[in-house]
Amino acid sequence: MKRLVRNAGSFLQKLSALSRQLSAGSPGTAMIGAALFAGLLCAPSQAEQISLQALVTPSTTISKEGHAVTFALHGFIEFKSLAEMFPYIESQTRRWPNGTGLDSEGRQRLARELLRRGIESRVVSMTDERPLETLVTHTRQELTLALARVQEPVPSGYAESFLDVQEKWKHSLNCWSAAPSIPAQILSNWYPIEEGIELYGSTYDSTEHFWQAVKYHPDTTIAELTELLGTFEQKDWGPWLARLDNDPRLYLPNAYAVEFLRHNLAPERVRWFRGELGGHGLRATDRARNTQQRGDAPFRFSAFEEKVLWGDLADVFHLVYIFSLPDDPIRKKLADHHFDSIYLGERRMGFISEEYRSLMLEIWRVKYLQMVRFREVISSIPMEIRLSHFLNDGDSPDIPIPVYVEYLNQIRNLARATP
């Protein structure tokens, strides 16, 4: 998804438009639309199976319906083959000169990390289940033999990374909205809740709706957001991004956030946000948080729209505030519109903070402990299966995937212990 979600490509964009049409109908129609999202994405592929040898051969380009199946590093830097990725990894190890915080050991560690994440992104595709199917339906010995037969140049740690990815996904369930497993779909924050879910005094169509809505101060209006986007559109973001790019101590721990900002601060993307705020029946005086809550008609916005419109827009504002220098005028302007923190009742939390991230566990306590039908689903998944979440190596600036995964497994333990 280019980022979480965008990596599903134009197919998801078309489904999003369909979801908007369906959501304008009855609640039952909206539910059908949400189910259609997952159902179409999970329909069995008519493409040929991928052999294990082809999968581990670096030069292999996987195609589906006449198009290359891409994968990514940091959610946005896309490749068609593993061989195409190798030079990028090498360039990253030489990106910063000596003395800037990345020594020889650090460069080796970075190369190994990027290699493993790239291989996992190749295998756990958001648009093609065949690579993962191939990997988990072969034995470790078969994989080892296939790796030994590779005749093309590979970087150090290539075989070990493939073996690690296989071991992980033979014992893990990828929980997201288009998973082939129904329990995995239901464990997604995108899963539509027909009766709605009440969180902190308001009702939402899904946990995703709450998670994105709360990023906006209760008083922030559509007019304020449009004004901010006008300011962003006039700014030259090149020097601002270069400051993050040139310091490995800033870039490396926040690589996804930086690439996310590079994508979303592009002029065409800012214009897209402005255009979206001018549609959907939104009025200048509407409050952004309220519009995402359940009103007279449920599912005004699909979970997809919650992520790519409301979520990405809020993340841009919060991240620009965080990464801007103290004397940058844009930082004060964002603070004036309450993008300096997350505001929830009397609580004020940093956007990148453990307190804010812990909200995920709090809202899951409602969904999985208080709502019996969801508690039964998560409790039914055997403990030997680790609940996981991997979206084309698209991490998340608001809650890193490792934190998300730990919370998901923790809430299952709590659900199983709840009578």
N, C-alpha and C positions, 0 to 999 in steps of 0.2 A: 504496500500500500505503500506508483512511486511510494508512499508511506502506507503505513498499515493498510490501509484500505485502498488507496489509489493503485496499489500493485495489482489489484484485480482487473484493472484496465477499463477499457471502454464498455465492456460487458456490464460491469457494476453501474457505470454511469447510466446506461440504458435502463437497467432495472430500477435505478433510483427514480427516474422519470415515471416509470410505471407505478412505483410505490406511491408517488405523490398523487397520481390520478386515483389510485385505489383508496388512499387515505382520505380522500374527499367524500367517500361514500360512508356506508354504515360501519359500525365497529367490527362486525363480522367480516365485511369486505376488507377492512384494513388488516385483519388478522390473516386472511387468505393471502394478501399481498406480501406480508412479512414471511409467511411460509413459502411463498413462491420464490422469494430471494434465495432461501436455503435450498429449496427443492431443485431449482434450475441449475444452481452452482454445483450441486452434488449429483446431478444426473450422470449415469455411467458414460464414460468416454467411449466413443466408437473408434478412437485411434488405436493403432497397434500398440501392443505391450512394448516396454523398453527392456532390452536385455541388460543383465547385470554388467556385462563387459562394456556395453555402450555407456551405461551410467557412469562408470568409473573412469572412462577414457576422457581426458581433459578437453579434447577438441570437439566432443559431441555437442551438437546443437539439437535440442529437443523441440519438435514442432507439434502443433495441435491446430487442426482446422486451417492449415496453411500459414500459420504464424509462429514465429519463434517464441518459446516459453522462456521469458526472462526471469532472472532472480536478482537479488540486490545485496549490497552492503550498506548499512546505515539507512535502509529503507528507500533510498533515492538514487544510489549509484548503481546502475543496472548493467547486467552482462547477459550475453547469450550462451556463453560456454565458460567452463572453468579455466580453460587455457587463456581466454580473454581477460579473466580476472587476475591471473598471476602477475602481469606487468604492473597493474594498479597496486597490488600489495607491495611489490618491490619499490614502487615510487613512494609509497607512504613511509617505508622504512628509511628512505633517503630525503624525506620531505623537509626536515628541519636540520640545520647545521649543528655540528658538535657544540656543546656548551649551552644548548637551549632547553635542557631538561630531559633529553632522551639519549641515554648512553647505549653502548653496544648490546647489553643484556635487555634493555628496554625495547630496542629495535627487534630483536629476536622474539621477544614476548608479543609484541604488536603483530609481527608477521604470523605467528602461530594462531593468535586469536582471530585475526581477519580470515585466515585460511579456514579454520574450523567453522566460523560463522557463515562464510561463503558457501561451504559444502552443505551445511545444514539448510541454507536458503535455497540451494539448488534442489535439495531432496524434498523439503517440506514446502511445496509450492502452493500458492493460493489459487491457482488456476488449473492445475493438472495433478491429479492424485497418483499418476503412474510412477513417478520416481520413488515416492515413499513406498508404494506397493511393492516395487521391485526390491527395494532395500530390505524390507521387513519380511519378505517371503523367501529369503535366502539365508543360509546358515552363515555363521561367522567364518567357518572354514571356506565356504564357497566365495565369500567376499574377499578373504585373504588371498585365495588363489587368483581371483580376477584382478586384484590390485597388483599381484606379482607379474601378471601378463602385460601390464601397461607398458608400451614401448616408447611413449612420449615423455619428454622432460616434465618432472613434477618437483615442487619445492619440498624442502625438508618437512616431515610431519604429515605428508599427504595421506599415506595409508592409515596412520594412527587416527587422523581426524575422521576419516570415513568409518572406521571401526567404532569410534566413540559415538558418532551420530547414530549408527545402527543400534548400538547397545541402548542408547537413550530411548529411541522411538519404538523399540520392541517392547518397552515397558512403560510407555507414556501415552496419554490421550490428549490430543490437541484441541483445546476448548475454544471454539470460535463459531461465529454465526453460520458458516457454510460447511461445517464439519460433516463428514459422512455418517458420523454417529449421532443419533438423536440426543442422548444425554450430553454430549459435547456441545451441541447447538444450544441446549437449554442452559448450560452453564455460562454461555456468553452474556455479557452485559447488554448486547444488542437484542436479546430475546424479548419479544413483545409480551407484555403482561396484560391479558385481556381485562382483568378487573382493576388494573392499575396498582401501583405500589405507593403507599403513603410514607413519606420520608420528611422529617423535620417540618411537619405541619402542612405539607402540600402533596398533591398526588401527581405521579409521573407515569408515563406509558412504559418505561423500562428503567433499569438502573442506569443505562447509558444516558438517558434524558436528564436524570438528576446530576450525574457526574459532570456533564458539560454545562448544564444550566448554572450550577453553583459557582462556576468560574466568573460569573458576572455579578457585580454588586446589585442588590435589589433595586437601586434607584437608577441604574444605567439604562439609557434609552437608545432606541434605534438611531435617533438623530445624532447622539454623541458618538456612536460607533461609526456612522457615516462621516462625521467630521474628522475623527481620528484617521480613517482610511484616506481622506483627502490629504492630510498632512503626510502620511506615509508615502502616498503616490508622488509627492513633490520632492521627497528626499533621495539623495544619491546614497544607496546602501553599500556601494563598493568598498569605500574606506572602512566603514563600520564592520563589515564582514571580514575584511582583510586583517583587522586587529585580532579577531578570534582565530582565523586561519593560521596566523604566523606564530602563535604561542602554543606549543604542544601541551602545556599545562592547562590551558583553557580548552583547546580543541579536543584532545583525546578523551577526557572524561565526559565530554558533552558532544561527541561527534554527531549523534543522531539529531540533537537539538540544533546544531549549527547547520546541518544539511537541510533540516526541516525549514529553518528560517531562510536559507538561500532560495529554496523553492517558493516559499510563500511570500517573500518580499519582492519577488520579480514583479515588474509593472503589470503584466497581464494577469497575474494572480490577484494582486490588490484590486484591480478593476473587476475581476470576477466576484470577489467578496462584496464590493459595492453594488454590483448588479443584483446579487442574491438578496441583499438587504432591501433592495427596491422592489422585490417581488414577494411572493408568498402571502399577499394580503397584509403585509406589515405596514404600520403607520409610524410616523416619526416619533410620536409620543409614546408608543408601546415600550414597555420595559422588557429588556432582553431576557431576563430570567423568567418572568411571568409567561412569555410567549412559548416557552419550552415546557411549561407545566400543563397538565391535562385540564382542558377547559370544557366548554359545552360539548365539543366533539373530540373524541380521542384520536391520537395519531395524526396530529396536524403536521408533525415532522417525523419522518422515518428515523430509525436509529442511524442509518447511513448518513442522512442529512445532519443529524445531531453531531456526528463525528467530523464530517468534511466541511460543514459550514460553521456551526456554532463552536464546536470543539477546536478546530484548527484556528479559527479567528481569535478565540480567547487565548489559545496557546501562543500565538504570535505576539499579542499584546503583552502577556505576562513575561515571555522570554525576552522580548526587547527591553522591557523594564529591568530585568535581572542582569542582562549582559551589557547594558549601557553604562558608560562612565558616570560617576556621580554628578558631574557638571553638564551632562548632555541635556539640552532643553527638552528632548523627546521624553526623557525619563520623568521630568516634572509634569509634563502634559499627561502622561499615562497615569501617574499617581493622582492627578486631579480627577481622573475618571475611574479611580479605584482599582487600577490594574497593578497596584503595588502589593496586593495580598488577596487571599480568599476570605470573603466575609460570609459567615453563617451564624445568624442570631447574634449572640454576644461574642462569638469567637472570631479572631482574626489570625489567619494562618499564612505562612509563606507558601508561595506556589510550589517551590521545590523544598519541601519540608516533610519530616516524618509525620508530623501532626496531620497535615493535609492528606498524605497518602493513607494514613490509618482510617480515613473516612471510608475507604473502600471496604475495609473489614466491617465497619459499622453498618453500612447499608446492606452488606451481605448477611449480616446477622438478622436483618428483617426478612430478606428474601429466602434465606435457607434455613433459618431457625424458627421464624414465626409463621411462614407460609408453608403449610404441610405438604402441598403438592410438589414444591421445589425441594423441600427437605428430603422427601422420599427419593427423588431422582439422584441427588448428590450422594445420599447415603448408600444407594444401591451399587455404586461403582466400587469394585473390589479394591482393597487397600494396596494390593501389590501393583496396581496401575497408578502411576504418578500422574496427577493432573497437571497439564502444562499449557503453554500459550506461546505460539511462535507464528509471527506474521511476516514472512519474507525479510527477516532481520530488521524489521521496523520496531525499534524500541519505543519508548514513550517518554516525553519530557515530564509528564505529571506523575507517573508512577512507573518506574523501571520494571521491565518484564520479570526479572528475578524476584522482585518484591511482590508483584502481582501473583506469581506462581506460588510463592510461599503462603500468601494469604489464602489462595484457593485451596491448597491442601490443608491449611489450618482450619478453614471453615468446614471442610468435610469431616475432620475429626470432631469438631463441635457438634455438627449435625448428627453424626452417628451416636454421640453421647446424649443427645436430647431425646427424652421419651416421646 
